Amino acid sequence: MEPKSSNGTSSWTRSVLVLSVGWFLLYAARTILSVTLKDIADYWMLSESVLGLISSSFFLAYTILQIPTGFLADKFGSKKVLLVGFSLQSVAVLLSGFAATPQQFLLGRVFSGAGQATYFACQFAIISNIVPEERKALGNSASVAGSALGTGLGMIFGRLLSNTSIGWRLPFIILGSISVIFILAIKKYVPEPKFQMSPANQGVTVNSPESRNVPSRYKPAMLLTLFSVTHFLSMYGFYLMLTWLPYYLEITQGFSPALSASIPVVMPFVMAPATILGGYISDKTGSKSSVVNVCLPISAIATLAIPKANSTLTLILLLALYGATGKLVIDPGLISYVTESSPPESRGTMLALFNFAGALAMAVAPAVTGYIAEAKGNFDLSFFMAGAFSLLALASFTAAVRMFEKGVGELSDSTEN
């Protein structure tokens, strides 16, 4: 059901805006760790392997709880579960700024990841119910754009605030406090959509040929698997850069701490408008696959070239190119396919299964990158792996789209006959 404002006009844009700000705060909470990682390492005298463990602890909790939270969202309501999770992560970020030991800080990251685990499936389930069909891709991309801005501003303010006398603790304290207050905005302006079966679908089982959302010839399990593989492979490079890029620039490339935190900001700031533009193009052309097919190979080339950048300008251009074509830009298209091939009454679970694959990349990429950097003495191999993964993601996505379109075509033929 689409929520209405007091004057009778649709309020879905306001709800999407609030959800987008929520993404902003969540991604800022993820990003401030990357720009304070060196300060935290110096404060507690931690090795790169331990830093990788701290980074991955967040994503491990995030990954493990994906599927349970999707199930809970379908059972108890997306908004309720989202509110509980957002509250947990907000308090965890706030308390991380007061951690007395590395173990306490790691625990804070675990609870932050656990809280954030609820957001993806819940908010996209809400959007799929409140945004008009002809604006679905734009609604998805507008909410995702908040995560790009959160990534960029998290890097900037994380570095600026950590340079104060309080040090690395201040960004966590301020961001956690803002997030706690923002819980009230989510509670007030985000609706709890109530799924209602249309008369045509009442009494129809999820896997029956008559199901409007999941035709039996789709092979929905295989579809979801292929889209999930695409998600994992495309997410790997994004989270390599999100967690390690500032550290890489400072330690390997020799940039100052200020430049190491500010140069990566190019990527998310380009990504935010590119994501919205991609959603607009998808709605305008009626093609969910065109943006993904163009962007994935370009983002792969940009990732492969980063270790070979021989000047600051070249590095900035490559990061801008990745920002214009990378993970967040292709997400709305992938999410649209998953929601269209999922039954509404279990959409939260399906989205959670899909995001589980992406979350797995979040958990794996930071730790694997730290291990490879320590073993090889550089980050080159990690970037080459991430670029190769993006090319494999294109192959997986192409196979999934062909299967999806074949299923739609066969269903149309059987309906006409």
SULWOGI-V913346 format. One record per backbone hydrogen bond with DSSP energy under -0.5 kcal/mol. CO is the residue of the C=O (numbers start at 1). NH is the residue of the N-H. If there is no record, write none. Layout:
co=CO nh=NH
co=CO nh=NH
This chain:
co=1 nh=3
co=3 nh=11
co=5 nh=8
co=9 nh=5
co=11 nh=15
co=12 nh=16
co=13 nh=17
co=14 nh=18
co=15 nh=19
co=16 nh=20
co=17 nh=21
co=18 nh=22
co=19 nh=23
co=20 nh=24
co=21 nh=25
co=22 nh=26
co=23 nh=27
co=24 nh=28
co=25 nh=29
co=26 nh=30
co=27 nh=31
co=28 nh=32
co=30 nh=34
co=31 nh=34
co=31 nh=35
co=32 nh=36
co=33 nh=37
co=36 nh=40
co=37 nh=41
co=38 nh=42
co=39 nh=43
co=40 nh=44
co=41 nh=45
co=41 nh=46
co=47 nh=51
co=48 nh=52
co=49 nh=53
co=50 nh=54
co=51 nh=55
co=52 nh=56
co=53 nh=57
co=54 nh=58
co=55 nh=59
co=56 nh=60
co=57 nh=61
co=58 nh=62
co=59 nh=63
co=60 nh=64
co=61 nh=65
co=63 nh=66
co=65 nh=69
co=66 nh=70
co=67 nh=71
co=68 nh=72
co=69 nh=73
co=70 nh=74
co=71 nh=75
co=72 nh=76
co=72 nh=77
co=73 nh=77
co=77 nh=81
co=78 nh=82
co=79 nh=83
co=80 nh=84
co=81 nh=85
co=82 nh=86
co=83 nh=87
co=84 nh=88
co=85 nh=89
co=86 nh=90
co=87 nh=91
co=88 nh=92
co=89 nh=93
co=90 nh=94
co=91 nh=95
co=92 nh=96
co=93 nh=97
co=94 nh=97
co=95 nh=98
co=96 nh=99
co=101 nh=105
co=102 nh=106
co=103 nh=107
co=104 nh=108
co=105 nh=109
co=106 nh=110
co=107 nh=111
co=108 nh=112
co=109 nh=113
co=110 nh=114
co=111 nh=115
co=112 nh=116
co=113 nh=117
co=115 nh=118
co=116 nh=119
co=116 nh=120
co=118 nh=122
co=119 nh=123
co=120 nh=124
co=121 nh=125
co=122 nh=126
co=123 nh=127
co=124 nh=128
co=125 nh=129
co=126 nh=129
co=126 nh=130
co=127 nh=131
co=132 nh=135
co=133 nh=136
co=135 nh=139
co=136 nh=140
co=137 nh=141
co=138 nh=142
co=139 nh=143
co=140 nh=144
co=141 nh=145
co=142 nh=146
co=143 nh=146
co=144 nh=147
co=144 nh=148
co=145 nh=149
co=146 nh=150
co=147 nh=151
co=148 nh=152
co=149 nh=153
co=150 nh=154
co=151 nh=155
co=152 nh=156
co=153 nh=157
co=154 nh=158
co=155 nh=159
co=156 nh=160
co=157 nh=161
co=158 nh=162
co=159 nh=163
co=160 nh=163
co=161 nh=164
co=164 nh=167
co=166 nh=169
co=167 nh=170
co=168 nh=172
co=169 nh=173
co=170 nh=174
co=171 nh=175
co=172 nh=176
co=173 nh=177
co=174 nh=178
co=175 nh=179
co=176 nh=180
co=177 nh=181
co=178 nh=182
co=179 nh=183
co=180 nh=183
co=181 nh=184
co=182 nh=185
co=182 nh=186
co=183 nh=187
co=184 nh=188
co=185 nh=189
co=186 nh=190
co=189 nh=191
co=191 nh=193
co=193 nh=195
co=198 nh=201
co=198 nh=202
co=199 nh=202
co=201 nh=204
co=203 nh=205
co=205 nh=208
co=208 nh=211
co=215 nh=218
co=216 nh=219
co=219 nh=222
co=219 nh=223
co=220 nh=224
co=221 nh=225
co=222 nh=226
co=223 nh=227
co=224 nh=228
co=225 nh=229
co=226 nh=230
co=227 nh=231
co=228 nh=232
co=229 nh=233
co=230 nh=234
co=231 nh=235
co=232 nh=236
co=233 nh=237
co=234 nh=238
co=235 nh=239
co=236 nh=240
co=237 nh=241
co=238 nh=242
co=239 nh=243
co=240 nh=244
co=241 nh=245
co=244 nh=248
co=245 nh=249
co=246 nh=250
co=247 nh=251
co=248 nh=252
co=248 nh=253
co=249 nh=255
co=256 nh=260
co=257 nh=261
co=258 nh=262
co=259 nh=263
co=260 nh=264
co=262 nh=265
co=263 nh=266
co=264 nh=267
co=264 nh=268
co=265 nh=269
co=266 nh=270
co=267 nh=271
co=268 nh=272
co=269 nh=273
co=270 nh=274
co=271 nh=275
co=272 nh=276
co=273 nh=277
co=274 nh=278
co=275 nh=279
co=276 nh=280
co=277 nh=281
co=278 nh=282
co=279 nh=283
co=280 nh=284
co=281 nh=285
co=282 nh=286
co=282 nh=287
co=286 nh=288
co=289 nh=293
co=290 nh=294
co=291 nh=295
co=292 nh=296
co=293 nh=297
co=294 nh=298
co=295 nh=299
co=296 nh=300
co=297 nh=301
co=298 nh=302
co=299 nh=303
co=300 nh=304
co=301 nh=305
co=302 nh=306
co=303 nh=306
co=305 nh=308
co=306 nh=309
co=311 nh=315
co=312 nh=316
co=313 nh=317
co=314 nh=318
co=315 nh=319
co=316 nh=320
co=317 nh=321
co=318 nh=322
co=319 nh=323
co=320 nh=324
co=321 nh=325
co=322 nh=325
co=322 nh=326
co=326 nh=329
co=326 nh=330
co=327 nh=331
co=328 nh=332
co=330 nh=334
co=331 nh=335
co=332 nh=336
co=333 nh=337
co=334 nh=338
co=335 nh=339
co=336 nh=340
co=337 nh=341
co=339 nh=342
co=343 nh=346
co=344 nh=347
co=346 nh=350
co=347 nh=351
co=348 nh=352
co=349 nh=353
co=350 nh=354
co=351 nh=355
co=352 nh=356
co=353 nh=357
co=354 nh=357
co=354 nh=358
co=355 nh=359
co=356 nh=360
co=357 nh=361
co=358 nh=362
co=359 nh=363
co=360 nh=364
co=361 nh=365
co=362 nh=366
co=363 nh=367
co=364 nh=368
co=365 nh=369
co=366 nh=370
co=367 nh=371
co=368 nh=372
co=369 nh=373
co=370 nh=374
co=371 nh=375
co=372 nh=376
co=373 nh=377
co=379 nh=383
co=380 nh=384
co=381 nh=385
co=382 nh=386
co=383 nh=387
co=384 nh=388
co=385 nh=389
co=386 nh=390
co=387 nh=391
co=388 nh=392
co=389 nh=393
co=390 nh=394
co=391 nh=395
co=392 nh=396
co=393 nh=397
co=394 nh=398
co=395 nh=399
co=396 nh=400
co=397 nh=401
co=398 nh=402
co=399 nh=403
co=400 nh=404
co=401 nh=405
co=402 nh=406
co=403 nh=407
co=404 nh=408
co=405 nh=409
co=406 nh=410
co=407 nh=411
co=408 nh=412
co=409 nh=413
co=410 nh=414
co=411 nh=415
co=412 nh=416
co=413 nh=417
